[in-house]
Amino acid sequence: MGVRRLAPLLLLPLLAGCGSDPRAQPAAAATATATPHFAPQRERDPAPAGRWMTARVTQRVVMRSAPRGRALETLKPRTEFGSRKVVSVTARRAGWLKVVTPELANGRPGWVRESKVRLGAVGVSIHVDRSARRLTVRRGASIVRRLPIAVGRPGTETPLGRFAVTDRLRTQRDDSPYGCCALALSGHQTKLLPGWPGGDRLAIHATPDAASVGRAASLGCMRAHTGDARALMRIVPLGTPVFIRA
């Protein structure tokens, strides 16, 4: 297992809908909700084999609308949180890979040259049942872990679709709005509240508000009990696919 020195703690307002409604808080509390301190979790090298293909970006790579299509974005070797850039691959075609990244809107894939990235794979996947407010980690047909979660409340529902884990993040304090830790996802919340001071990225994270777990209570993110969140940090590697259904 490869371990890279942790980057310094980062102060980034990039996760969406994870705290309380800022309209119901003092301005200082709303800002604190939106700008927690994060540090990337110690990173693991990708497994040599697994069901779900991934690609690690080791150099700047142009992402295109189709194989040999128009340029959309340039992917960098590190995410905005400082993690290795590992993307989930959904298709492979004549030297090109169809990938899921946060640089594009929900459901919009991009294509990168296979020769420009390092292929890998993960063995686990995350499945979220929004109506049951339940998250399941699977390895093949086997259930690795099943846990209750909070999901987005009416008006700021958690988006549906296929996403991927982009970062495994630790916070400085367990009583932060994100608890001990968070898995940042490639997806975006498209139903942000007016005045929300944070970003629009989705996440699965711990919470100091344990009573909210199992309810439709968040602004879009998925909240878990601290013990479950810590387990996800151990089990789930970068690039893990996340399927959210109604």
Phi, psi and omega in degrees: 000122178277140178233129180251147179302135182294141175287160176300157177300140183246144177249097189226124179273068189244348181264142186260151163050034183258334180266198177278172177295120183296341181289343181259009183238158168298155183303319182296320180292321179297319179294320178297322178299321186278340187232067177282165174272131179234151170220138179297140173293156175303136190266150179243144174292147180296149178294150181290340181210151179176166184288326190256113183288142175230168175221126177265127180276116182251355178208169177296130184229132177279127176263135187240163182288338179197166174307122183065016179278191183288150180290137179251306183210164172250120179275141180250162182292344180234147175282173177294343177268354179097002179281161169302143179275106178236122182248154178275135181256129181250347178199158181225130184212110171045054177087007179237151179238134175268122190233158176254121182221155177286350178291344181243163180294159177309131176081358181256110181275163172235169181235137176230155177290131180299326183291347184264356183230171179251117183287146176209192179199154174236151184262348184249160176218155180249134180233122182248125173259104187294318182291325178277349182054055184221140177242135180234131173260127182240147168237103189065231178270357184271141176272120179275318180200143176229134186211152176282150179219159166270148178233178180296141181278170179306131182099333176227049183299149175295126181298150178264158175134191178256128179229192178207156177282124181256332184211147171244110193242138173257149175253168179286330188222139179293339180268012174292164178302340181254011180062215183286334197190164183209144167259109176283142182247164179285343185282165180235144171278121182263000182240056181289144177285147173302131179088358178297123187273356183267199178263200183238008181286139177278158178204160168249121188212165174284175182205144172283348180263075185300332181293342181280342181293132184096000181241165170271091194228347188262178175267014176143325180288170178251124182257142179228160173297153186303314180299320179292319179297319178296323178296318178299322179299327179281323190274323195262118177272167175299144180088357180299129177289145180233119181251120180245121180238162182289000000 
